[in-house]
Amino acid sequence: MTKLLLPTLLLLTLVACNKEEEEPFVERDFTAAVDNDRAELFFTDALRMSDAAYKDGDLPCAVDVTIDTVTVPHTLLIDFGPANCTAPDGRTRRGRLNVTFTGRYRDPGTVITITPEDYYVNDHHLQGVKTVTNAGLNGQGQPFFNVTVSGTVTAPDGSWTSTHSFQRTRTWVEGAGTLTWLDDVYLISGGGSGVNRRGLPYTMIITAPLRVELDCPWIVRGTLQIIPDGLTMRTVNYGDGTCDGQVTVTVNGSSFTFGG
């Protein structure tokens, strides 16, 4: 009887040890934060490209920019071509962004819809739709916009896909008085949810507004919290305002920095 019990006890001990080793790893896993950040950047970048193309009528790397203000809703097609092109911001893009808009960006009530088509950023496949609605002026006299995103990001080799759903308020805090887009600055608040590349659902909320400066390809400031199902909250910090792309994630006292 004792001989029969020994293998069973040994097996249980090994399982317990493996479980103890696995749980700290899962608890410290930063995948949801990394996937959420990538979606934040790429969908913010899509609006940035659309804004720049509309104001300038051209974009580095875009082989064609077509604007039609006769049809309603108006349309803007940004075609980066079938091959990767590296833009001055360091990102590669290919494919198309299809944009519809019901009026001028500055006009209250205008609805802008951005739909990627065979569109890739840094070889990541971006799919879904982003909708931006001009909600008028806030109490401080600043233009603000209601933003929704429903989309996915797929790895360059197709090995994983992450899913994202965002609901945001985008406040235009600098540059609204000029015609150039390079001095535009926005503060982003709100929340959302997603499913990371490992299939783990998570929720997120912005705790300090994310600062987006259109002359910088990254979010430069702000914090958010990500809570993967069944795990401890992760705090994501976008830095002190420096345009360096550095992001720090902290969970249970352990920190991980990525980006740039």
N, C-alpha and C positions, 0 to 999 in steps of 0.2 A: 504493500500500500504506500509506504514511504517512497519507494522508487518511482511509483506512478505520479506522486504529487510533485516531485522535484522538477520535472520538465514543465509542469503547469505553472508552478510558482515562478520559475525562471522566465517563462513567457510573459506572465503578468508583470514581472519586474521590468522587463525590456519595454513592454508597451507603456508602462507608467513613465519610464525614463524618457521614451520618445515623445510622449505627450507633454512632459515638462519642458523638453527642449523645443518642441514645436510651438507651444503657446506663447512664450516670450517673443519668438520670431514673428508670429502673426500679430501680436500686440504691438510690436515695434515696426510693422510693415508700413511703408510710406506710399504704396502703390496708388491708393485713392487720391492722395494729394498731388502726386506727379501727373496722373491722368487728368485730374480736374484742372490743373494749371495749364496743361497743353491745350485743353479745350478752351479755357479762358483766352489764351493767347491767340489761337487760330481763329476763333469766331470774332474776337475783337479786331483782329487783323483784317478780316473780311470787310467789316464796316469801314475800317481805316482806308483800305484800298478803294472802296466804293466812293467815299467822301473825296479822296484825292483825285480820282478819275473824273468825278463830276465837276470839281472846281477847276482842275487843270486841263481836262480834256485829253490827258495823256498820262502814262505811267511808265517808269523804267521796267523793262522786260515785257510789257504788254504789247503784243503784236498788233492788236486792234482794240480801240475803244469806240463803241457806237452808242450815241445818245439819241433817243427819239422822244421829243416833247410834244409831238402832235397827237399820238395815240393816247388814250386814257385807260388804265394808268400809264404814265410815261415809262420808258424802258431804258436801261443802261446795260450794255453787254461789255464785259471786260474779258478779253481773250488773251491768255498768256501763252497760247500755243501748245503743241503736243510734247515739247521737250523742256526739261528743266532749264530755268534761267535764274542766275543768282543776282538778286537785286542789291542795291547799296546797303540795305539793312541786314544783309547777310543771309536772308532766307531764300530758298529756291521755291519757285512756283511753276505750276503748269495747269492747263485746263481753263475753265471759264467760271466767271461769277455772273449770274443773271440777276439783275436788280430791277424791281418795279417801284415806282414812287408816284403818289397821288398829287403831289405838289412840291413846293420848295421845302428844303430841309428845315428852314427857319420858320415856316408857317405852322401855327397851331393846327392840329388835326391831320397833318401830313403823315401818311403811313408808308414806310419803306420796307420792302421785303427782299431779302438776299437769299438766293438759292444756289449753292455750288453745283457745278456740273462737271463730272470727271475731273474734279479739282484736287490738287495735291499741294501741300506745303511741307517742305523738307521731306518729301516722299511719303508723308502721312496723308491718307485719303480722308477728306472732309466731306461729310454728307449731312443733309438736313435743311433746316430753314431758320433764318433769323429775322425777326420782325421788330421794327423800331417805329414807335408812334410819338409824334411831337405832342406833348401834353400842355404846352403853353409855358407860362412863367410861374416860378414858385414864389414864396413869400418874400424872397430876397431879390426878386426881379430877374432871376437867372432862368434861361431856357432849360427845360428838362424833358426827358423822354422815357417812356415805358418800353422796356426791351424784353422780348422773350426769345429763347433759343431752344430748339429741339433738334438734336443731331447726334452724330457719331464720329469718332476718330478711329481709323484703322491703321495698324502698324505697316511700315513700308513692305515687310515681307508677308503681310496678310495673316500673321500668326495670332493676332488678337484684335478685338474691337472694344472700345469703351463707349458708353452711352451717357448723354448729358441732357439735362433739362434745367434751364435757368430762367428766373424771373427777376428783372433788375430795374432800378431807376438810375438813369444816366443824366447827371447834371452838368451843364456846360458852364464851368466856373472861370475860364480864361479864354480870350481870343474871339469871343462872340462879336466884338466890335470891328473886326478886320475881315478882309476877304480871303486872306491866305489861310490854309488849313494847318500850317506848320506850328503856329502858336496856340493851337486849340488844346485845352486841358479839360478833362472830365473827371468827375468823382462818381464812382459806381457803388451802389448799395443794393441790398436784396439778398436772395438766397437761391436755393435750387437743390437738385438731387441728381444722382447718377448711378451707374453700375460700372465698376472698374474692370480692368482687363482680366482679372481673376474671377469675375462673375459676382463680386461682392457689392451689394447695394450700399449707398451712403447718402447722407444728407449734408448740406453745407449752408452756412450763413456768414455773411460779411459782417464783421464786428467793428472794423474801422474802414471807412470808404477806400476803395481801390483807386489810386490816382493813375490816370492814363493820359500821357502827354503824346500827342500825335507825331512829334518829331523823334520819339523813342519807340523802338519796336517791342518794348517790354513794359509790364506794369511796374511802376517805380516805387510805390508805397502802398500801405494798407495791410490789414490782417483779416483772416477768415478762419472759421472753425469747420472742420470736417469730422463727421461721426459715422464711421463704417458700422454696419449692423453688428451688434454684439460686442463692439470693441470700444476702447477708450477714445475720447475726443482728441483729434490732432489740431494743433494750432499752426497756421501757415502765415509767415511774415514775409512781406515783399520788400522790406528794406527801408532805407532812410531817405529815399528820393533820388538816389544815384541811378543813372541809366546803365545798369550792369547785368540785368537779367538774373541776379542771384535771388533765390528763394530758400527760406529756411523753414523746415517742418520740425515741430517738437511734440513728442508724446512720452509721457511718463518720465520726463527728465532727460530723454535721449533726443538729440537733434541731428538732422541730416540736411545738408545744403546742396542744392543742385541748380542747374541753369547756367546762363551766361554763354 
